[in-house]
């Protein structure tokens, strides 16, 4: 029985034109969730270069124009002073260029480079996790659609069976073999299955719309989806998966954030050290059609003597942030353990449901055949036959639901372990 149904599911898939891997390939190129993270990564790489280039200082152009109430000295005097060489002007223009380069900044530039490199690594992890998220969501939506399409197929078959039964009853009513109330009973069932058909179709439309969003293409044709092969083997050893937690990128990301906080703490320590810069400049002072070129080279030191506890509180804040990241890591590990346990138990539940649904479907077929024979012989009411037919449809829907939900549960487990790949055919 199981082999027959699985062969049916696989054989039907060959008629479909779009498969899961094709959609995932397209999503990895076009999904807005992934494209956004790729841009973030590019920004992170540029930030690293920006931090490195701070070491080279900066070149500035500057200038000014001033009009005074009377003539002012055009440029500074230098010894020996010659009264006749003093030049003044009411309108004075200054134009110049300067170069300032840091010699020592209390290791702030070094820390800034380290932080930007860590931030870039975090963005790389974010991109990878986003790809995992997109693949998981596409696979989940894809499997839900397949499940509903199988339920739609069986519901249509159920409706066809009811219509055929209705025609037979109409003939029997005309011949006086069956009461007219039996037609109303069948019509009631037909109305119910029409509602279920519309409900399933609307659910499929909703899921396909969501699938298009994750793929990043609202025009893609999802009218024919290729079936997937059920996963044959899956490890359900809890300890096997728990040993992988410490190597997950989700955990590494928290460690990197902790390192950022630690680097910021060292940066605050650098605030207690002086800053030393080298500066060179040249300028031209102009006025009354005369000018003077001036230049200077120097080193200047900046040291914050007292800031009323600002640096101290920043340091305490950064230390607390490091401690907070340690707690966040432990919290994330506990959350992962809970989710892994949930995923494993969900897989086991659906595996048990598959076995139960197989037996239920087998019994439902036998009961339907028996009730059909009893009704045709006139020893049983039509309600019993219709109820048995509905139960067989319900059992088949439960089977499809369990098969595809097992695949979704497996996909969720792989997503938690960051091993979400393409179609699982193991």
Buried (B, 14 or more C-beta within 10 A) or exposed (E): EEEEBEEEBEEBBEEBEBBBEBBBEBBBEBBEBBBEBBEBBEEBBEBBEEBBEBEEBEEEEEEEEEEEEEBBEBBEEEEEEEEEEEBBBEEBBBBBBBBBBBEBBBBBBBBBBBBBBBBBBBBBBBBBBBBBBBBBBBBBBBBBBBBBBBBBBBBEEBBEBBEEBBEBBBEBBEEEEBEEEBBEBBEEBBEEBEEBBEEBBEBBEBBBEBBBBBBBBEEBEBEEBBBBBBBEEBEEEEEEBBEBBEEBBBBBBBBBBBBBBBBBBBBBBBBEBEBBBBBBBBBBBBBEEEBEEBEEEEEEEEEEEEEEEEBEEBBEEBBEBBEEBEEEBEEBBEEBBEBBEBBBEBBBBBBEBBEBBBEBBEEBBEBBEBBBEBBBEEEBBBBBBBBBBBBBBBBBBBBBBBBBBBBBBBBBBBBBBBEBEEBBEE
